[in-house]
Amino acid sequence: MTRAFLFSHGAAREVPLDIAAAGAGKAGWVWIHLDGREAESAEWLRAQDDIPPVACEALLAHETRPRADLLGDGAVINLRGLGTTPDDDPDALVSTRFWADQGRVVSLGFRTSIACERMIDRFLGGELRNPAALIVGFASQTSALLDPDIAKLGDAMDDCEVSVDTASILATRRRVTAIRSQAISYRRFLAPQRQALERLAGADLDWLTEDNRLHLREAADRAARMTEELEATRERAALIHEELTDRRAELIDTRSLIISIAALIFLPVTFVTGLLGMNVDGIPFQHKPWAFWGVTGFCLFVTLCVLAWFVKARWIRGR
């Protein structure tokens, strides 16, 4: 839903879009947040003569990555953060785009960002007194929200490493794959987001104070740390995946060896019983009462001999 806010004379309030647009550049500053899913948002944005067309297209683009580009006295900023409906989002992190200049911020999102909702509360609480405070607050809030999720991925990988020798190979493999996939999804956006924040911190913009730059660098450093942690998680997942693959191959080899041993043990016994079971005349001892137990004892003797040979050859372990 499109919303507009005005900060003037030390007070913040939500106002209609036309009043916010008229108040831009006057006393105080305005924040206009557009819902990209509404057709009117694109029409309104393209109708603003003081917003460069390049900036408009950047705000309306469906496929984006974190960025910070300077256009005159303003900046196009794209940041990624957690959304309110992660199950419905194709990407792990939703995009919020900003056009910021002196006295105004125009933001747009196709999905609802958790950080955006919190920034609205802070704005109405009178905490955000200029456009730079909004951008800095959004960047810091995005990092703060992501940090626990990324830490959970590391903890989950710790659990997988501990249980790799005891848990089911298939279940552990599926869990590791899910963790690795999520880490890759997060890292895809966090790495360029760090670069975007560093570039914005070094931008020559009059409305950015040294304190703002300090907080932007802090958010960039936090993004860098999370990127490194995601990279470590991805590498750990690859190592566990290799170990699980080796365990599975070893298990298959062990079972194949057992089957082969069983087949070799019964091979001579099968030959003897098959030979004596032929339906032809001349089978020796076929009318002797002790013949059955004699053949049984001979088969048992052959089986024990084969087992003893396997133990001596160390194909199987003896006591």
N, C-alpha and C positions, 0 to 999 in steps of 0.2 A: 504494500500500500504506500502511495506517495505521501510524504509528510514534509512540512516546512516549519522551520524554527527561526526565531529572531531573538538576538541578544542585544538589548539596548538599555542604556542608563542603569547598568548593573543588574538588570533583571532579564530572565530568560522565559520565553513562552512559545507555545506552538501557535502558528498563525496559518491562514489560508495561503495557498501557493502564490496567488497574485499579489498579496500584501508583502510576502517575503521577497518576491522578485522586484517589487518596487522599492523595497528598503535596502537592496544591495548597494553598497558604496556609500551609504549615508552613515549616520551615527550608529555605532555598534557593528554587528556583523550578522550574516544570515547563513543558515545551513538548510539546503534543500536536498532531501533524499528521495530519489525517484525509483519507482518499481519498474524494472525493465520488462516485466511481463505485461504491462499496460501499454497499449499502442499510443496513448496520449503522451506518455513520457518521452518517447522518441520525437514526436511532433514538437513538443515544448522545447526540448533540448536543441533541436536543429533551428528553431526560431530565434534563439538567443544570438544576436549579432556580436556580442562581446566575448563569446566563447569560440575559439578557433575551430574550423570544421574538422581539422585533424583530431582535436581533442574530443569532439562529439563522436566521431567514428570510433575512437579508442574506448570511449565510455560505453558505446552500444555494441561492441564486438562480442560475439558469443564465445569464441575460443580465445582465451587470454592467458598470460603468465604474469607474475609479479614484475613491475617495472616502475621507473620514476624518470620522466622526461620533462625537461624544461621547455616552455613555450612563452617567450617574453618574460613578463612578470608573474606568470602562473606556472603551474606544474600539473602534469597528468600522472596520477599515482594509482597503481593497481596492487592491492594486497589480498592475500588469501588467508582464510581462517575457518574455524569450525562453524558449521551451520546448525540451525535449530532442527532440521529434519534430515539427518545423515542417511537414513534408509532410502530416501527419495532422491538423493543427489548422485549423479553419475561420477562426480569427482570427490575425492576425500575431503578437500577443502574448497569452500565456496569463495567466489571472487566478489570483492567490493571495489568499485572504481571511483576515483575522485578527480575533480577539477578544482584546484584550490588557487586562489589569488588573494590580494589584499581585500579583506572585508567579506569574503564569500567562499563557501564550499558547496559544490554540487556533487553529490555522490549518487551512484546507481548500482543496483544489484538485481540479479535475476532470481536469487534465492535469499532467504533471510539469514544474516550472519548474527551469531551470538554477540560478538563484539559490537556490532552496530546497535543492537538493542540496549546494551549497557551504556554505550556512548550517548544514546538519547536520554537515558535516565540521568547521566552526569550533566548533560547540557541543561536539562530542565532544572537540575539542582544548582545551577549557577557555577559549576566548576570549570567549564570550558569558556574562556573569555576571549578567544581569538581563533582564527582558522588553524594556526599552527598547533594550538593545544588539542584540537580535534584530531588532526593527523597523527600527532605524537601519541595521544591517548589511544587511538585505534591501533597503532602499531604495537604499543606496549601491551594492550589488552589481548591482542591476537596471540602474541608470544606467551603471555601468562596462561591463556586458556589451553594452548597446545602443549605446554611443558608437562603437565601431569599425564596426558595421553601418551606422549613419547616415553616418559618414564615407565608407564605401564607396559609398553612394548618390551623395554629392557628387562623388566621384572618377569614378564612372561617367557622371555628367552632364557632367563636364569632357571626358571622351573623346568623348561625343556631340557636344558643341559643336565640338571640334577636327575631327571627321570629317564634319560636316554637309555640307560642300561636295564631299567625295570619295566617301563611302560610298553604298551603295544607299539610296534614299529609303525603300523599304518596310522594309528591315532596320533602319535607324535609327529609323524611326517606331515599329516594334514594340518596340525596346529602350527608347525614351523612354517609351512607354506603360507598359511593365512597371515602370520606375523610378518613374514618377509614381504608379502604383497602389500600390506598396509604401510610398512616402512618405506617401500619404494614409492608408493603414492604420496606420502608426506614429503619425502625428500625431493620429489620432482618439483615441488613449489617452494620449499623452504630455502633451497640453495639460491635460486634467483631472487627470492625475497630479501635475503641478506644483502645481496648486491644492490638491490633497489634502495634499501634503507641507507646503505653506506653512501650511495650517490646522492640521495636527498639530503643527508646530513652535510655533505660538502657543497651543496648547491648555493649559488650566489643569489639569494632571495631576501629582500628587505624584511619580509614578514616572518622570517625565521630568526629567532634569537639564539644566542650561544647556549642558553639553557635547553632550548628545543633541540639543538644539534646534539647536545650531550645525551639527551634521552633517546634520540634516534640512533646514535651510535651504540647505546646500551641495548636497544632492541635488536640492532643488527648483530651485536656480539652474542646475544641470546639465541638468535636464529642460527648463527654459525655453530654454536655449541650443540644445538638440537640437530643440526645437519650432520655434525660429526658423530653424534650418538646414533642417528639413524643409519649412517654408513657402517658403524661398528655392529649394529644389530643385523644389518643385511649380511655382513661378512660372517658373523657368528651363525646365522641361519644357514649359510652355504656350508660351513664346516659341519654343523649338526646333520645337514642333509647328506653330506658325503659319508659321515660316520654311520648313519642309518642305512645307507646303501651298502656299505661294507658289512654291517651286521646282517642285513638281509641276504647278501651273497654268501656269507659264512654259514648262515642257518641253512640255506639251500644246499650248500656243499655237504654239510653235516648230515642232512637228511638223505641226500643222494648216496652218501657213503654207507649209511645204515641199510638202505634198500639194496645197494650192491652187495654188501656183506651177507644179507639175508638170502639173496638170490644165489650167491656162490656157495653158501652153506648147504642149501637144499638142492643144488644142481646135481651132485653125485647121487644123493638119495633118490631124486626123481628119476635118474637114469636107471638105478637098480630096480626100483619099483615098476618102472615102465617096461624094463626088460623081462621081469618075472611075470608081468601081467599080460603078456602076449597070449592070444588065444590059439596056440599051436601045440602040437604034441611034442614031447621031449623035454618039458620043463622039469628040471631036476627037483627031487624031493617034494613033488606036488602031492604025494599021498602020505607023506610022513607027518605024524601028529605034532612034532616039534618044529616043523618048517616055518610056520608063521612067526613064532617067537624067535627063531633063529634069524630070519630076515630082519625082524624088528631090531634085534640086538645088533646085527651087522650095520644097519642104518644109523643106529645111535652111536656106534663106535666110529663110523666115518664122520658123523657130525662133530663129535668131540675132537677128532683128529684135525678137522678143518678149523674148528674154533681155536685149538691150541696153536695151529700155524699162524692164524691171524693175530693172536696175542704175542707170539714170538716176533712176528713181523711188525708189531706195534700199529697194526691197523685199528685195533681196539685195545682198550686198557684192561689189564688184569688187576687183580687185587694186590 
